[in-house]
Amino acid sequence: MNNIENNSFEAINLFVIYICFQDGVVSEEEASEIVLESSILKHYYFECYGEICDLDMESVSVEMQNMLTKKFEAFTEKISELEIQFFDDLISDFRLRDIALMAAKLSASKDGLHKLEESKWNFWFKRWASV
């Protein structure tokens, strides 16, 4: 799981979990939305890139959360340089950035958008929309 390929379906889902996890937990509502969106995103990813994704989000969500916790330590409103470099490199395709932002907003708002989730989402929206 530590070797997530850049601009992949897994990268999009890691970003979604990263946003949802800003309040310290991916709630059941958020997890359900991620799984629901997963099938739509898989189809779109296939249409754009011709690759089939067989990732089961339910089985890797906890693993992705653990990876994020180890990589970024504590989540705060202020974004770190490590976070910026990691996600800029991980998702550099403009279409995938739009998809990741949309999916993250939909998923994180399922249980009410926490101020840390909203703060990080707003940062990435401004950063990626202005490029």
Solvent accessible surface area in square Angstrom, and as a share of the most:
residue,aa,sasa,rsa
1,M,72,0.32
2,N,123,0.63
3,N,147,0.75
4,I,25,0.13
5,E,125,0.56
6,N,83,0.43
7,N,43,0.22
8,S,8,0.05
9,F,1,0.00
10,E,54,0.24
11,A,0,0.00
12,I,2,0.01
13,N,1,0.00
14,L,0,0.00
15,F,0,0.00
16,V,2,0.01
17,I,0,0.00
18,Y,0,0.00
19,I,0,0.00
20,C,0,0.00
21,F,24,0.10
22,Q,3,0.02
23,D,45,0.23
24,G,50,0.48
25,V,84,0.48
26,V,17,0.10
27,S,20,0.13
28,E,150,0.67
29,E,93,0.41
30,E,0,0.00
31,A,35,0.27
32,S,71,0.46
33,E,19,0.08
34,I,6,0.03
35,V,57,0.33
36,L,113,0.56
37,E,13,0.06
38,S,7,0.05
39,S,72,0.47
40,I,114,0.58
41,L,8,0.04
42,K,52,0.22
43,H,116,0.52
44,Y,86,0.33
45,Y,9,0.04
46,F,89,0.37
47,E,110,0.49
48,C,38,0.23
49,Y,66,0.25
50,G,55,0.53
51,E,90,0.40
52,I,148,0.75
53,C,19,0.12
54,D,132,0.68
55,L,23,0.12
56,D,78,0.40
57,M,5,0.02
58,E,125,0.56
59,S,77,0.50
60,V,18,0.10
61,S,15,0.10
62,V,99,0.57
63,E,81,0.36
64,M,0,0.00
65,Q,30,0.14
66,N,78,0.40
67,M,20,0.09
68,L,0,0.00
69,T,64,0.37
70,K,167,0.71
71,K,74,0.31
72,F,18,0.08
73,E,137,0.62
74,A,80,0.62
75,F,33,0.14
76,T,72,0.42
77,E,99,0.44
78,K,165,0.70
79,I,23,0.12
80,S,47,0.31
81,E,137,0.62
82,L,88,0.44
83,E,9,0.04
84,I,23,0.12
85,Q,118,0.53
86,F,39,0.16
87,F,0,0.00
88,D,25,0.13
89,D,78,0.41
90,L,7,0.03
91,I,0,0.00
92,S,54,0.35
93,D,36,0.18
94,F,118,0.49
95,R,117,0.43
96,L,1,0.00
97,R,19,0.07
98,D,94,0.49
99,I,16,0.08
100,A,0,0.00
101,L,10,0.05
102,M,105,0.47
103,A,1,0.01
104,A,0,0.00
105,K,67,0.28
106,L,86,0.43
107,S,0,0.00
108,A,0,0.00
109,S,52,0.33
110,K,106,0.45
111,D,56,0.29
112,G,45,0.44
113,L,50,0.25
114,H,71,0.32
115,K,134,0.57
116,L,31,0.16
117,E,0,0.00
118,E,71,0.32
119,S,28,0.18
120,K,1,0.00
121,W,31,0.11
122,N,54,0.27
123,F,62,0.26
124,W,0,0.00
125,F,94,0.39
126,K,141,0.60
127,R,91,0.33
128,W,11,0.04
129,A,65,0.50
130,S,93,0.60
131,V,111,0.64
